[in-house]
Amino acid sequence: MVARLLDSEPEEAYQYSRVALRLASRVAAVREAAGFASYVTQRYSEALTEFRAARRMTGRVDLWPVMADCERGLGRPERALAMAGEPEVKQLDKAGQVEMRLVAAGARGDMEQFDAAVVTLQSPELASPAVHPWTARLRYAYAEALIAAGRGEEARDWFAKAAEADTDGTTNASERLAEIDGVEFVDALDPELAEEEAEQAAEPAKRKGGEASDEQVIFEDDEDVEEYYDEDDLEIDEDFDGVVPERATDAEKAEQADEAGESGK
């Protein structure tokens, strides 16, 4: 359950790790899982304790880089740097050594030794055109170190190289590259954006239905009427009683015409 929830629900994974510790604290895999659950939830002191216990039980050194990173999390970058120089680092595989280099560079950055962080990351693995699972993270960290050292133009190239190698989306190199280039991404599925676009689309309809056009004039009172019409255009019958006479039908009009004709004779 810890492994299943660690990426999606880290806090819940941590709670499962606590139960596992109560049930089987002498099992190395349990201590290691508890260490990662604590590490992901930034409980670095607990994580360091669990990793140390797992290492004592197994004698393995592959947890050495993450233990050093816990020291960084506890605000002790100098200890992380000291661990980077220990003999255990030579026992790590290539991926572990790259991870240790990343932690050491991060510790240099914590101590505001930005140029030293850049130098720490310069390695054959960084210069290699081959793509490994750790390549994107190494290039991304190097770009970040260059930014911190005030070398932004070089950083752009390395963000581009990191994005090229990051087929799994483990970093946000593409976003950083777009940020440098001044490109802004818009989430087409953002509900707030959809609501805003709907309001903008409805605005012309509101103006058409609710506001007067240039050819339509709405008068507020009698003074507006008098200003718009001349006296010759508008004659008001003061004796008008408010009753509109009915229109004559066609038959009545014909009868009136006959009567008018007889009167003329």
N, C-alpha and C positions, 0 to 999 in steps of 0.2 A: 504493500500500500504506500509505503514511503516512496519507492521508486516510481510508482504510477502517478502520484500526486505532486511530486517534487517540482515539476515545471509549471503545472497549471494551478495548483492550490498549495503553495509552500507552507502556509501556516497550518493547514490541516495535516500535511505530511509531517510537520514537526510534532503535532499532537500524537500521531501514530508512533513516531519514534520514541516518545516518552513511555508509551505503553510497552513497546518492545524492550526498552531498557529495563523496565520493572520485571519483565518476564524472563529475559535472557541477557543479562548484562555481561556475562562471561563469554559471549559469542562475538568473535572479531567482526563478522559481517554486520551484526547489530550495532556495534560501536561505530563502525564506519558509516553506516546509513544514518545513525543519529548525528554524527559529525556533519555530514552534508546537509541534513535538514536544518541544523543550527546555523551552518555557514550561509545557506541561501536566505535564511530569515535574519541574517546579520547579528546573530548571537555568537560573536566570535570567541568569547572566552569559553563557552560551552563546547563550541566546535573544536577548539584547540585541545581541550581535555579529551574529547572522544577520539580525535585523530591520533593523539599520543598513545592512548590506550590500544587502539587498533594496531598501531605500529609495533608496540611492545609485544602484542600477541602473535603477530605474523612475521615480524622482522623485515617487512617490505619497506621500500623507500619511496614508492610512487606517490605517497601522500605528502612528501616533503615540500613541494611548491605550494600546495594549498595551505599547509601549516604556516609557511612563511607569509602567505597572504593574510592569514588570520592575525599575525603580528602587526601587519599594516592596518588592519581593521581596528585593532586595539590602540592605534596611535603610536606604534613602536616601529617605525620604518628602519631604524638603525639595526634592529634585531633581524629584520627580514634581509637586509644586506649582508649581515654576518652569516646567516644561513645560506646565502647564495655562494659563499666561499667555502662551505664545509665539504668534506670528502664525499658525503652522501650524494652530492650533485653529479659526481662522475659516474655513479651507479645508475643514474636515470637513463631511460631510453631517449631517443631523439625528441619525441613529443614532450617528455618531461623536462628535458633541458631547455627547450624553447619556452615552456611554461615558466620555468625558473627565471629565465631571462626577462620575461614579461613582468614578473613580480618584482625583480630587482629594478627594472626601469621605472615601474610604478613607485617604488620606494624612493628612488632618486627624485621623481617628480614631487612626492610628498614633502621632501626636504628642499624643494625649489632649486634643485640642481638639474635644470632643464637640459643644458648642453651635455651633461654627463648621462642623462637618460637617453639622449639621441645616440651617443657613443655606445651605450650598453646594448642597444638593439641592433646595431650594425654587426652583421654576422653573415656567414655563408648561407644560412637558411633564408635570410632576408633577401640576399642578392640572387638566389636561385630562381629561375623561371618556372621550375616545377611547382605544381599546386598540391599541397597536402592539407589534411583537416585543420591544421593550425596556421596555414599561410595567410588567410584573410585577417585573422586576429593579429598576427605579427605585423603585417603591413599597416593595418589600422592603427595599432599602438604606435608605430613609427611615425605615421602622419600626425597623430595627436601630439607626440613629443616634439615634432617640428613646429607645430602651431605654438606650443608653449615656449619654444625657444625663439619665436619670432621669425620663423622661416616659412611663411605662409605659401609662397609660390611653389616651393618644393613639396609642401604638404598636399597641395591639390593633386599633384601627380601620384602621390602614394595613396590618397583616398581613391583615385581612379583605379589603381592597381589592386587595391583591397576589394573594391566593388566587383572587379573582373573575376577575382578568385572566390568571391563570396556567393556561391551558387545556392547555399542553404539559408541565406539571410541571417547569419549569426551576428552580423554587425549592421550598423546603420550607415555604412560607407556611402551608399548611393544618396542618402539624404544629406549627408555632410558635403558631398561633392556638389549637389544641387544648390545647397545653401551658399557655398563659395561662389558658384556661377550665377547666383541671383535668381534661380528658378524656384517658384513656389508651387508645391503640390496641393491639389484640392481633392478632398475625399468626396467622390460623387455619391456615396451612400450615406453621407452625413445627414441625419434627419433635420438638424438645424439649418443646414445649407438648403435642403429641399424646401423647407418651410419658407425660407427667405426668398427663394426663387419663385415660389407660388405667390407670395405677396407682391413681388415685383411684376409678375404676369397679370395679376388682378388689378393693379393700379391703373393702367390705361382704361380698363372697363369701368372702373369707378369714376374716373374723370369724364368718360363719355356719357355715363348714365346719370351722374349726380351733379355735374357742373355744366354751366352754360357754355356753348361754343361761341366762336366769334360772330356767327350769323344770328345767334339767338340772344335777345336782350330781355332780361327779367327786370321789371319795374317794381321798386319797393313801395312807392307811394304816388299820390297824385302829382306832386311836383316833378317827378321824373317823367311822367306822361306829358306834362305841359312843356318841359324842356325839349322833348323829342319831337313832338308834333307842332306845326304852325297853327295859328288860329284858323286859317282857311281849311286846313286838313281835318281838324277835329271840331265838330259842332256838337255841343251838348244840349239836349232838349231838357230844359228845366222843368217842363210839365210832364215829363215821362213818369208814369205811375209804376213802372217796374214790370208791367205785363206785356209780354211779347205777343203781337197779333198773330193769329194762325195764318199759314200760307193757304192761298186759294188753290183748289184742285183744278185739274185741266178742264173739267166740265164747267166749273164756275167761271174760269177764265174765258171760255168760249161764249158763255151766256152774257158775260160783261161786255165782250167785244160786239155781240149782236145788238145789245142795248145801246152801245155807243154809236153803232152804225145807224140805227133808226133815229136816234136823236139828231144825227148829222143831217138826215134827210129832212 
